[in-house]
Amino acid sequence: MWTLDELYKLKDSKNLAITNSTDKLTFKELWDKSDILANYIIKNTKEKSTVMIYGDKEIEFLISMIASLKAGRSYSPMNISFPIHRVKKIIQVLQSDLVINLSEEEITGEFKELKLIELKDIIKAENSTPIDSTSWVGEEDTAYIIFTSGSTGEPKGVPITKKNIETFTHWFKEYCILESGNYSVLDQAPYSFDLSVIALYVYLPLGAKLVAIDKATSSNLLQLFKEVKEADLNIWISTPSMIELCCYDNSFNSDLLPNLKKLIFIGEVLTKKLSKELKKRFKDIDIINGYGPTEATCGISACYIDDEMINAKDSLPIGKPGEGIEFFIEKGSKFIDKDRELGELVCVGDSVSKGYYKNSYLSDKVFFKAENGKMAYRTGDIVYKINDTYYFKQRKDFQVKLNGFRIELDDITNNLNKIEYIDNSITLPAYEDGKITHLVSYVTLNDKTDLKGLKLTIDIKKKLKEKIQSYMVPKKIIVKESFPLNTNGKIDRNRLLEELN
């Protein structure tokens, strides 16, 4: 199922494709306006280049993504949570010749910048020249590039092809379909987070109405509840942390969303406690727990969560691999096939990316060609299996997922160490009931500041926000005179974790 092919069938439909708090767009408008913009992109960019799109949940963001695909260009989505410093760094990596800037921020450089007001003028035209399908992004072409946190302090780009996407949507859509065929779908995940792929590449081609929730609304439960109730939402897609926040309000139940049918989670650990609470609040609801790294196109396994799983001794499963995807558990230099034996999960299949964008050094560490000729990826996740069902145990390295966002802890550390009065630092996850609740950074200082206490914490966070995304900024900053060291002379993370947890 390819989005453009399915949207072509809907190109004359007056049904809503997307709504947000201030605007709406029909499928016909989406098709026509994206044709206009695609012509503009073709005229103003090099062939096979990448269009960078910076914004939040504007309907023009969706138009821009579809237009890029029609023009045969990949797109790289950037959310407004990305600081301008990081955005400019990514533009340099991409060498984009067109940046579509839907924000109020100024982005200048050796590229053409298309601001929101200019974009609106361009797509106002009443007549659009259709883009022939031969110009669209092809099977092996890159459709999008999502940048994730990198351990060196540099962002890593993950290019995903049309074929990668089709492999994912082919198997995952079976979890998404409703008998009624009428879909009102939560579109809350930032487009820079690959959880959004489910709404864009599975539900939109089914003729769904996407209910776009911007960053401000996501943090305002009263406004969020108002918008999802008015939209008569029946599909909820988010991280577990997002819906857990909603559960703090007792009004979040079937009275608010009487037609809610499916809850779809990918991005972080789903707990039994939350699943049990959701089943209590929403009767006859399907809870789908999915798993997958950005490097393998959103999701590579999934399962329905039932009462038996919730009451079992093990944590909730991440499910069975999707069609066309194989799982292997690697321990040392061998693949193991024994139930409950822990090892690193390696996935193989047509949904796996070919490697990091312009970074063969990092790619060679985790990507390789399997014996069957398919791409393989070492996930860094420690898992085990029972029969053919897989369970997540922990991360192999210092990478964590918090609120659905994948974060390299060393990325934060490297940027903390750039602050002039910080000598050294280390960032660690704080756990509660086996789940990461927030991040804590330990720092040692030099004599270049007189700041202390709250003023010091505020200043560190302010400086960090200029370097990294806001969701990566640690909740707590703890000053140490010195760090405990292990026998290798390295900072003893385990001792700090014991203090923390």
LUMPATOR-656684 format. One record per residue: residue in one letter; x, y, z of N, C-alpha, C in turn. Coordinates in steps of 0.2 Angstrom, whole numbers, plus 2048, in hexadecimal, padded with zeros to 3 digits. Atoms other than C-alpha are relative to their C-alpha. Last residue first. Layout:
N
AXYZXYZXYZ/...
END
This chain:
501
N8068058008578178D17FF7FC806/L8067FD8038628278D17FA7FB801/E8027FA7FC8708218DD7F98037FD/E8028027FA8708108D57FE806805/L8078028018718188C47FD7FD807/L8047FA8008808228CA7F97FE7FF/R8007FD7F98898128D07FB806800/N8048047FB8858098C07FF803806/R8077FF80188B8178B57FC7FD805/D8048067FE89C8168BC7F9802800/I8057FE7FC8A68248B27FB7FA802/K8057FD8038B581B8AA7FA802805/G7FF7F98008C58178B27FB8047FD/N7FD7FE8068C48058AD802808800/T7F98028008C28008BF8038027FA/N7FF8078008B280B8C08077FE7FF/L7FD8048068B281D8C48007F9801/P7FD8067FE8A68288CF8037FC7FA/F8048068028A48398C88037FA803/S7FC8048048AA8498D17FC7FA7FE/E7F97FE8008A38588DA8057FC7FC/K7FC8057FC8928538D3807804801/V7F97FE80088485F8CD8047FB805/I7FD8017F98738578CA8088027FF/I7F87FF80186985E8BB8037FF807/K7FC7FE7FA8578578BB8078017FE/K8047FD7FB84A8568AD804803806/P8018047FA85785389F7FB804805/V7FD7FC7FB85585C88E7FE7FC807/M7FA8037FE85284F881803803806/Y8028067FD83F85487E8077FC803/S8027FE7F984586687B7FE7F9803/Q8088007FF84F86086C7FE801807/I80380680186286486D7F8801800/K7FC80480386E87386C7FC7F97FE/E7FD7FD8068658828708047FB7FC/K8067FF80485A87987D8028037F9/L80280680386A8748867FB8007FA/K7FA80180586F8868897FF7F97FC/K8017FB80685E8898918057FF7FB/K80580280485F87989B7FF8047FA/I7FE80680487087D8A27FB7FE7FB/D7FB7FE80586A88F8A78037FA7FB/I8037FD80585B8888B08048027FA/T80480480486587C8B97FC8037FB/L7FC8048048718898BF7FD7FB7FB/K7FE7FB8068648958C48057FC7FC/L8057FF80585B8878CE8038047FA/G8078027FF86B8828D87FB8017FA/K8018067FB87B88C8D57F87FF800/L8078038008828988C87FF7FA805/D8028007F989389F8CB7F97FE802/T8067FE7FE89A8998BB7FF801807/K8037FB8058AA8968B27F9803801/D8017F97FC8B288E8C17FE8057FB/N7FA7FC7FF8B087C8BA7FF807804/L7FF7F98028A18718BD807802800/T7FB7FD7FC89D85E8BE8018077FD/V7FB7FC80388C8588B7806802805/Y7FB7FE7FB88084B8BA8058047FC/S7F97FE80287184B8AE804801806/V7FC7FC7FB8608438B28078007FD/L7F980180185383C8A5804805805/H7FD7F98028418398A88087FF800/T8057FA7FF83482B8AB8038077FE/I7FC7FA7FF83D81C8A47FB806801/K8017FC80583280C8A8804807801/G7FD8028068367FE8B38008047FA/D80480680382A8038C08037FD7FA/E8058017FB8338148C17FB7FA7FE/Y8058058018438178B87FB800806/A8038027F984F8268B77FA7FC7FF/P8088008008598268A77FE7FE807/L8038077FF86B82C8A77F9800801/T8088007FF87583B8A17FE7F9800/I80280780288883D8A47F8801801/S8078027FE89284D8A67FE7F97FE/N8028078038A38558A57F97FF802/D7FA8048018AB8668A87FF7F97FD/I8018077FF89C8718A68067FC7FE/Y7FE8027F989F8838A77FF7F9802/E7F97FE7FE8A18868948017FF808/I8017FA7FC89287C88F806802803/K7FF7FA8048988708817FF807804/N7F97FE7FF89886288E8038067FC/L7FE7FD7F988686288F807803800/N8027F980088586087C800803807/N7FB7FC80489085087D7FE8077FF/T7F97FF7FC88684A88C8048047FC/I8017FB7FB87584C883806802803/D8017FA80487B8428747FF806805/D7FA7FD8018828358808008077FB/L7FE7FD7FA8718318868078047FF/E7FA8027FF86B82D874803804806/I7FB7FB7FE8598308748067FD802/R7FA8047FF84B82786B805805801/F7FA7FD80483B83186D8067FC802/G80080380782B8278738068037FB/N8067FD8038298318838007FE7F8/L8047FD7FB83A82B8877FB8047FD/K8067FD80384381E87E7FD803805/V8078017FC85581A8837FB8037FC/Q8057FD80486781887B7F97FE803/F8027FB7FC8758148867FB8047FD/D7FB7FB7FF87980387F7FD806804/K7F98038008717F287F804806802/R7FC7FD80585F7F98838077FD801/Q7FC7FA7FE8547EE88E8048027FA/K7FE8007F98487DF88F804807802/F7FA7FC7FF83D7DF880802800807/Y8017FB7FB8327D087D806804801/Y7FA7FC7FE82F7C686D7FF805806/T8027F97FD8227B9869806803803/D7FE7FB8058277AA85E7FE807802/N80380380782879D86C8028057FB/I8048067FD82D7A887B7FC7FE7FA/K80680280383A7B58757FD7FA804/Y8008087FF8487BF87D7F97FE7FD/V80780380084D7D187A8017F9801/I7FF8077FD85C7DD87C7F97FD801/D8058027FB85A7EC8708017F9803/G7FE7FD7FA8697F38677FC7FE806/T8047FB7FD85F7F1857803803806/R7FF8027F986C7E884C7FD806805/Y7FF7FA7FB8657EB83B8017FD807/A8018027F98647DF82C803806804/M7FC7FC7FC8627E38197FE7FE807/K8047FA7FD85C7D580F804804804/G7FF7FA8048687CA8047FC806802/N8058008058627BA80B8008067FC/E7FF8058058727B88147FB8007FB/A8018067FE86F7C981D8027FB7FB/K8048048058777D98178007F9803/F7FC80580487D7E48257FB7FC7FC/F8048028068787F38308057FB7FC/V8068037FE87E7F68427FC7FE7FA/K8018037F98907FB8427FA7FC801/D7FC8068008927FE82F8007FC807/S80480580388580B8308037F9800/L8058037FC88E81583C7FC7FB7FD/Y7FC8027FA89E8178317FB7FD805/S7FE8078018948178218037FE807/N7FC8027FA88C8288268017F8800/K7FA7FD8018848318178057FE807/Y7FF7FB80687382D81D807803800/Y8007F97FE87381E8298028057FA/G7FB7FD7FC87080D8217FF807802/K7FA802803866803814806803804/S7FD7FB80485680581E8077FD7FE/V7F97FE7FD84E7F58248038057FC/S8017FA7FD83C7F381E806803804/D8007FA8048417E68127FE807803/G8067FF8048467DA81F8008067FB/V7FE8018078527D482D7FA8017FB/C8068018058517D983F8038007F9/V7FE7FE80785F7D684C7FA7FF7FB/L80480180685A7D685E8028027FA/E8027FA8038687D586B7FB7FE7FA/G7FB7FE8058687C68777FD8067FC/L7FF7F980285F7BF8858058017FB/E7F87FE80085A7AC8868008077FE/R7FE7FD7FA8477AA88B808802800/D8057FC7FC84479D87E803803806/K8038037FA8537978757FC804803/D80780280185779B8637FD7FD806/I8038057FB8687A48647F97FF7FE/F8077FF7FF8727AD8567FD7FA804/K8058058038847AD8597F9802801/S8008008088927BA85A7FB7FA7FD/G7F980080288F7BF86C8008007F9/K7FD8007FA87C7BC86E8087FF7FF/E7F88018018727C085F803801807/I7FD7FE7FA85F7BE85F8077FE800/F7FA8057FE8587BD84D802803807/F7FD7FE7FA8477C58478067FA802/E7FE8057FC8417C4835804802806/I7FB7FE7FB8367D082C8027FA804/G7FA7FE80482C7CD81C806802805/E7FE80480681C7CC8268058037FC/G80580080581D7D48378027FC7FA/P7FE7FB8068277CE8457FB8007FB/K7FC80480581E7C78548028047FA/G8038038058197D18638047FB7FC/I8007FB8068217DE86E7FD7FD7FA/P7FC80280681B7D487D8008057FB/L8048018068157DB88D8047FF7FA/S8037F98028207D889C7FC7FF7F9/D7FB7FD8058217C58A17FD8077FF/K7FA7FE7FC8177BE8B08058057FC/A7FA8058008077BE8A7806803804/N8008047FA7F77C88AC8067FB800/I8007FC7FA7F97D589F8017FD806/M7F97FD8007FD7C8892801805806/E7FC8057FE7ED7BE896808803800/D8008007F97E37CE8968057FB802/D8068037FD7E77D18848017FF808/I7FF8017F97F37DD87B7FA7FD803/Y8067FD7FC7F27DB8688017FE807/C8058057FE8037D88607FA804804/A8067FE7FD8117E18567FC7FB803/S8038057FD8227E084E7FA803803/I7FE80780382D7E98427FC7FA803/G8028067FC8267FB8448027F97FD/C8068007FB82B80C83F7FF7FA804/T8067FD8028368098307FA7FF805/A8038058038457FE8347F88027FF/E7FB80380585280B8397FC7FA7FC/T8017FB8068448158428047FC7FB/P7FB7FA80084480684F7FF8047F9/G7FC7FF8068357FB851804806800/Y7F97FF7FF8287F485D8048017FA/G7FC8018058157F485E807801802/N7F97FE7FE8097F186B8057FF7FB/I7FB8038047F77F1865807803802/I7F97FD7FF7E97F48718057FC7FC/D7FA8048027D87F086A806804802/I7FB7FC8047CA7F88748057FB7FE/D8008038077BA7EE87A8058047FB/K8038078017B77FA8898017FE7F8/F8038008067C280A88B7FE7F87FF/R8037FA8037C680F89C7FC8007FA/K8067FF7FB7C97FE8A47FC8077FE/K8058058017D37F88957FA802805/L8047FE8067DD8088967FA7FB7FE/E8047FA7FF7E18058A87FD8027FA/K8068027FC7E77F38A57FB806801/S8058048047F27F98977FA7FE803/L8037FB8057FA8078A17FB7FC7FC/K8047FB7FC7FE7FB8AF7FC8047FC/K8068047FF8047ED8A37FB805804/T8008047FA8117F989C7F97FD801/L8078007FE8147FE88A8007FC807/V8038067FD8278018877F9802802/E7FD8017FA82B80F87A7FC7FA804/G7FC7FB7FF8288148688037FF807/I7F980280281980B862805805802/F7FA7FD7FD80880B8698067FD7FD/I7FA8038037F7809860806803803/L7FA7FC7FD7E780B8698067FD7FE/K7F98038007D880585F805805803/K8008078017C58078608077FD800/L7F98028007C18188678007F87FF/N7FF8058067AE81B8638087FE7FF/P8048068007A98228748017FB7FA/L7FF8038067B882D8767FC7FA7FF/L7FD7FB8057B48398848017FE7F9/D8057FB8007A882D88D8028067FB/S8058018067B381F8887FB805800/N8038068007C18268947FB7FF7FA/F7FE8038067CC8358977FE7F8800/S8057FF8067C183E8A38027FC7FA/N8068058007CB8378B17FB8007FB/D8077FD7FF7DA8428AD7FB7FA7FF/Y8007FD7FA7EB83A8B17F9804801/C8038047FB7E782E8A3800803807/C8077FF8007EB83B8967FC7FD806/L8027F97FE7FD83B89C7F9801800/E7FF8007F97FE82889A7FE807803/I8078027FE7F782B8888007FF808/M8057FB8028078348847F97FF802/S7FF7FA7FC81382988D7FA8057FF/P8038017FA80C81A884800806805/T7FB8047FB8128218747FB7FF806/S7FB7FB7FC8048278688057FB803/I7F98028017F782185B804804804/W7FB7FC7FC7E58218608067FD7FF/I7F98038007D881C853804804804/N8018077FF7C581F8568067FC7FF/L7FA8048027C58328587FE7F9801/D8038077FF7B483B8588067FB7FE/A7FE8048067BD84B8517FD7F9801/E8037FD8067B485685E8027FC7FA/K8078017FF7BA84A86C7FC8037FA/V8018078017CC84A8667F87FE800/E7FF8018077CC85D8657FF7F97FE/K8057FD8047C48608768017FE7F9/F8068047FF7CF85387F7FB8037FC/L7FF8078037DF85B8787F97FC800/Q8017FE8077D986D87D8017F97FC/L8077FD8017D686788F7FF8017F9/L8058058007E685C88F7F98027FE/N8067FD7FD7F286A88A7FA7FB800/S7FE7FF7F98038638867FA804804/S7FE8067FD7FE85B876801801808/T8068037FE7F586B8718017F9804/A8037FC7FB8058758717FA7FC803/K7FC8017FA80E8688677FD803806/D7F97FC7FF80186785A8037FF806/I8007FC7FA7F385A858807803801/A7F97FD7FF7EF8558467FF804807/V8027FA7FB7DE84B845807802803/L7FB7FF7FB7E18408357FF806805/K8007F97FE7D183C82C806800806/A8017FD7F97D482B825800807800/G8057FB8017D28268127FE803807/L8078037FF7DB8168147FA805800/P8028048067EA81E80C7FA7FC801/L8027FB8057EA82A81B7FF7FD7FA/Y8077FD8007EA81C8277FE8057FB/V8058067FF7F98118237F9803800/Y7FF80580580781D81C7FB7FA801/L7FF7FD80780382E8258007FA7FB/A8057FB8027FB8288358018027F9/I8068048008078198377FA8047FE/V8008048068168238327F97FC800/S8057FD80581382F8407FF7FD7FA/L8068027FE81C82384C7FA8037FB/D80380480482B8288427FA7FC802/F8008067FC82E83784C7FD7FB7FC/S7F88018008338478418017F9804/Y7FE80480782084783C8087FF800/P7FD7FB80481C84B84F8027FC7F9/A7F880180081183E8568038057FB/Q7FD7FC7FB7FF8458588087FF800/D7FA7FE8037F583F849804805805/L7FB7FB7FC7E78378528068007FC/V7FA8027FD7DC82E845804805803/S7FE7F97FE7CA8308408067FE805/Y7FB7FF7FC7C6821835801807802/N8007F97FE7B781A82D805801805/G7FD7FC8067B9809824801807801/S8047FA8027AC8028308038037FA/E8068038047B57F18327FC8067FC/L8078017FD7C47FA8397FB7FE7FB/I8068008047D67F78327FA800805/C8037FA8007E67FB83C7F98017FE/Y8027FE7F97ED7EB8427FC806800/E8058057FD7EC7E48307FE802807/K8077FE8017F47F482A7FB7FB803/F8027FD7FA8057EE8327F88037FF/W8028047FA8097E18267FC804805/H8038068038097EB8157FE7FB806/T8077FF80080C7FB81E7FD7FA7FE/F8037FF7FA81E7F68237F8800800/T7FF8067FC8237EE8137FD801807/E80580580381C7FD8098007FA804/I8077FE7FD8268098147FB7FB7FE/N8008017F88378008117F9802802/K8018087FF8327FF7FE8007FF808/K80780280282F8127FD7FF7F9802/T8038008078408158057F97FE800/I80580680184581A8177FD8007F9/P80480080685582481A7FB7FA7FF/V80380780285A82582C7FC8017FA/G8068008058648358307FF7F97FE/K7FF80580586F8358407FA8007FB/P80680480287184584A8017FB7FB/E8027FE80788284A8517FA7FC7FE/G8037F980088584A8637FE8037FA/T7FB7FB80089083B8627FE807800/S7FC8017FA88382F868806805800/G7F980480187783485B804801806/S7FB7FE7FC86483985D8067FC7FF/T8018037F985983584E806803804/F7FA7FF7FC85783E83E7FF7FE807/I8017FE7F9849838832806800804/I7FA8017FB84C8378207FE803806/Y7FF7FB7FB83D8348148067FF804/A8067FC7FF83882C804801805805/T8017FE7FA8498267FE7FA804801/D7FE7F97FF84881E7ED7FE801808/E7FA8007FD84880B7EB802807802/E7FF8067FB8368097E6806800805/G80180780283481A7DE8027FB805/V7FB8037FD83082C7E47FF7F87FF/W8008017F98248337D88067FC803/S7FB7FB7FC82983A7C78007FE807/T7F980280182282B7BE805804803/S7FE8057FA81182E7C78077FE7FE/D80080780280F83D7BC8037FC805/I7F980380080D84D7C67FF7F97FE/P7FF8067FD7FC8567C28077FD7FF/T7FE8058057FD8687BE8017FA803/S7FA8037FF7F28727CA8027FB7FA/N7FE8068057E587E7C78077FD802/E8068048017DD8897D58027FA7FC/A8028018077EE8907DB7FA7FB7FF/K8077FD8017EE8937EE7FD7FF7F9/I8058068017FC8867F07F9803800/I7FE80480680A8947EC7FA7FB7FF/D8017FC8068028A17F88017FB7FA/K8087FF8018018958067FE8037FA/L8038068028138908037F98007FF/E7FE8018078198A28047FD7FA7FD/I8047FB8038108A58158017FF7F8/L80780280181889581B7FB8057FC/K8047FF7F98298998177F97FF7FF/L8077FF8028338918087FC801807/E8048017FB84689280B7F98027FE/K8067FC8018518907FC7FB7FE806/F8068048038628898017FA805800/E7FF80180787388F8067FB7FC7FD/G7FA80480386E8958178008007F9/T7FC7FD80686189E8228067FB7FE/I7FA80480285489782D8038027FA/E7FC7FF8068498A38378057FB7FE/E7F88007FF83D89C8438038027F9/E7FF7F980082A8A0841807801801/S8007FD7F982788E83C8018077FF/L8077FF7FE82188682B800804807/N8007FE7F98328868247F9803802/I8077FE7FF83387C8147FF802807/V8028017F984687B8117F9803800/L8067FD7FE84C8787FF7FE7FE807/D8017FA80485D8757F87FA804801/S8067FF8038618688058008077FD/Q7FE7FC8068738638087F98027FD/L80480180586C8568148028037F9/V7FF80780187B8578207FC7FE7FA/Q7F980180387B86A81F8017F97FE/I8007FD80686886A8228067FF7FC/I80380580486A85F8318008027F8/K7FB80680087686B8397FE7FB7FB/K7FB7FE80586A8798358067FB7FF/V80380080785C87083E8058027FB/R80080780286886D84D7FD7FF7F9/H7F980280086C87F8508007F97FD/I7FE7FE80785988384C8087FE7FF/P7FD7F980085487985B8038027F9/F7F980080284986A857803807800/S7FC8017FA83986B8618087FF7FE/I7FE7FA7FD8328738528037FF806/N8057FD7FC831862849803807803/M7FD7FD7F983C85E83B7FB803804/P8057FC7FC83685382C804802807/S7FD8017F984384D81F7FC805805/Y8017FB7FB83B84B80E8037FE806/S8018027F98408407FF7FF807804/R7FB7FE7FB83E8477EE7FE7FD806/G7FB80580083583F7DF806802805/A7FA7FD80482A84E7DD8067FC7FF/K8027FF80781B8447E28058037FC/L80080780382483F7F27FE8007F9/S7F98028018288517F68017F97FD/A7FE7FC8068168577F38087FD7FF/I80380380681084A7FF8038037FA/M7FD80780081C85080D7FD7FC7FA/S7F98008028188628098037F9800/I8007FE8088058608098078007FE/L80280680480785781A8008017F9/F7FB8057FF8118658217FE7FA7FC/E7FB7FF80580587281A8067FB800/I8028048067F886B8258048007FA/E8047FC8058028728337FE7FC7FB/K8058048028078658417FB8057FB/D8038047FA81886B8467FA7FC7FD/G8067FD7FE82587483A7FD7FB806/Y7FF7FF7F98358718317F9803802/I8067FD7FE835868820800801808/M8018007F88458648187FA804801/V8037FA7FE84485F8057FF800808/T8058007FA8508528017FE807802/S7FE7FC7FA8588517EF7FB7FF806/K7FF8057FB8548437E2803804807/E8038078008548507D48037FC806/K7FD80580485A8617D97FD7F9800/T7FB8057FD84E86D7E08037FC7FB/N7FC7FC7FB84487D7DB8057FB803/K7FD7FB80383A8777CB806803805/I7FC8028068368667D28048067FD/I7FA8037FD83186E7E38057FD7FA/Y7FC7FB7FD82587A7DB8077FD802/N7FD7FD80681D86C7D0805805803/A7FB80580381B8627E18038037F9/L7FA8007FC8138717E98067FC7FD/I7FD7FA8018068727DC806801803/D7FE80080780385F7DC8038077FF/S7FA8038018028607EF8037FF7F9/K7FB7FB7FE7F586D7EE8077FD800/D7FF7FB8047EA8627E3806805802/W7FD8028067EC8527ED8028067FB/L7FA8027FE7E985A7FE8047FE7F9/E7FB7FA7FF7DB8647F88077FE801/K8007FC8077D28557F0805805801/F7FB8048057D684B8008018037FA/T8038068027CE85980B8057FC7FB/L7FE8018077D78658167FD7F97FD/K8028068027D486D8278017FF7F8/D8018018077D987B8317FE7F97FE/T8027FA8047DA8838427FF7FF7F9/S8047FB7FC7DC87684F7FD8067FC/N7FD7FE7FA7E18698437FC805803/T8027FA7FD7D985F835805801806/I7FC7FE7FA7DF8528287FC806803/A7FA8047FF7D884881A804802806/L7FA7FD7FD7C684E81A8067FC801/N7FF8027F97BA84780E807803803/K8017FA7FC7B88517FE8007FE807/S8048017FA7BF8427F4800807804/D8067FC8017C58467E27FC800806/K7FF7FA8027D78407E57FA8057FF/L8047FC7FC7D28317EF8008077FE/K8078038007D88247E37FB805804/Y8027FF8077E882E7E17F97FE7FF/L8037F98007EA82E7F47FD8027F9/E8078007FC7EB81B7F37FD807800/D8058048047F981B7E67F9801803/L8027FC80680282A7EF7FB7FC7FC/T8047FA7FE8028218007FD8037FA/W7FC7FA8008088107FA7FC806800/M8047FA800800800800804806800/
END
